Amino acid sequence: MARMKFLCDTERCIECNGCVTACNNEHNVPWGVNRRHVVTLGDGRRGEKSVSVACMHCTDAPCAAVCPVDCFYTTDDGIVLHDKDLCIGCGYCFYACPFGAPQYPEQEAFGVRGKMDKCTFCAGGPLPDNSKEEFLKYGRNRIAEGKLPLCAEMCATKALLAGDGTILSEIYRKRVMKRGGRPDPLGWQTAYPAGK
Amino acid sequence: MRKTFFGALCLLLLAGCYGPVEIAFHEPAHYKGTTDPLLAKGRSPEQQELLLERFKKGQTDR
């Protein structure tokens, strides 16, 4: 059985935000929520690094551990999903998650939290696959269609990969070997030669 | 007569305080919602093969 994971290669991510746009468009994500976001470290300085972050579908998910209504479940291939019919919008998962994955739509008065929304690895939720109800609550269920998350499939530089963790780690290992362990072999020395 | 009336009234009022005595045992971190049909589908080898083929088509290194 595959263990589904995301992997973002920071040497390849060019901060285009294509993954964010693809995700928002595919799932008709509520206003004010970004299930995926791109974080840039050392922005504007030489050697800046960008990483695309969403739910990492943790093996021992802290969101599931703190949920008071136990609305989280994990599929056999390791995708962490939740039931919006059980969610009470308490926000515990938001505080527990180290990646800032769970978010809340701001559509109600007086700052009332709606149901938590997060990356589903394009696997929908506990409703009939690809039904209208599932799409409205969780977005499209691409996994049921035999497809993988659109953010990764759309990534122009193949920085973001999604699939079986064993294969991902093998691809990443080969990339590192090919680079020879150098941190930035492709761009910076060409674009900004030292001393110029 | 009056004592009997008040006694009966008190019993009647207390009857409204009845609650179920069965205790709902809570198993922490056990999912309580409906079953996702994707779980059964995901266990099939065909579905696993389909996802693997999809990965090889679109996401292998280049």
Interface residues (C-beta under 8 A of the other chain):
Chain A: M1 A2 A64 A65 C67 V69 D70 C71 F72 Y73 T75 D76 D77 L81 D83 D85 L86 A123 G124 G125 P126 L127 P128 D129 N141 I143 A144 G146 K147 L148 A152 E153 K158 L161 A162 G163 D164 I167 I171 K174 R175
Chain B: P28 A29 H30 Y31 K32 G33 T34 T35 D36 P37 L38 L39 K41 G42 R43 Q47 Q48 L50 L51 L52 R54 F55 G58 Q59 T60 D61 R62
